[in-house]
Amino acid sequence: MRLYYLPQACSFAARITVHELALDCEFVEATSEVRASSHFLQLAPLSKVPVLVTDGGEVITELTAVLSYLCALREGALLPRDPMAIARVYECISLFTTEMHRLFIQCHQPHRILPDEHLHARLKEEARHKLTTLLRIADTRLGAGPYVAGAEFSIADAMLTVVAAWAIELKFPIAELSNIQAWVPRILARPSVQKAFSEEGITARA
Ligand SMILES: N[C@@H](CCC(=O)N[C@@H](CS)C(=O)NCC(=O)O)C(=O)O
């Protein structure tokens, strides 16, 4: 199995999941040259990561699909059994992929949303405002946890690790999000997360 990734990108959730499940996987950095190559564009026409190439040669794009596939390889490990808890897992992942992801780009790289420089400050401000609300929602949903779906770590926690890392990097007031604040050390203590951070050369911090 091969996972194409970008450092500190959303593909990080897939890397954590691979390690949690102790799966055999080759990690290939999708540098700009790789992403511009015809081979990669055949795998992923949108030229984005994550892209997972299975041992059977199937190609899976879209983070939600990649995470779901990885869990299925271990008979649903990292997914709860309870229907409501499963809903909470996908609620969290969807909140990121459909609502937050693009706003993080707008906040960090506004030129990728609109090239006009004079609009960038406004785009950033708007994204920060919306993201602050979404982070509060994520914090409320996490509650006392200890994990997103309750008692056990799931792929939603792998996803939330990316959200928290980006929020900390962009200096969102994480300290005000008491549930996320309490959850971060739990996540940083996991060997899978530590391994993923060290492989991507990131210093983990709360
Ligand atoms: N809808 C996709 C979005 C993937 C995505 O935007 N990936 C980013 C990294 S976080 C990427 O590959 N960016 C490279 C680019 O846009 O050039 C998913 O959920 O997997």
The ligand as a Gaussian input file, in Angstrom:
#p B3LYP/6-31G(d) Opt

LIG

0 1
 N      -11.567000      16.928000      -0.652000
 C      -10.209000      16.475000      -0.438000
 C       -9.333000      17.686000      -0.185000
 C       -7.883000      17.299000      -0.191000
 C       -6.965000      18.521000      -0.100000
 O       -7.370000      19.672000      -0.302000
 N       -5.698000      18.240000       0.166000
 C       -4.722000      19.295000       0.236000
 C       -3.791000      19.073000       1.414000
 S       -4.586000      19.349000       2.965000
 C       -3.860000      19.299000      -1.015000
 O       -3.571000      18.256000      -1.568000
 N       -3.441000      20.467000      -1.439000
 C       -2.574000      20.594000      -2.560000
 C       -3.092000      21.576000      -3.537000
 O       -4.260000      21.982000      -3.436000
 O       -2.340000      21.908000      -4.427000
 C      -10.159000      15.457000       0.704000
 O      -10.996000      15.553000       1.631000
 O       -9.296000      14.557000       0.686000

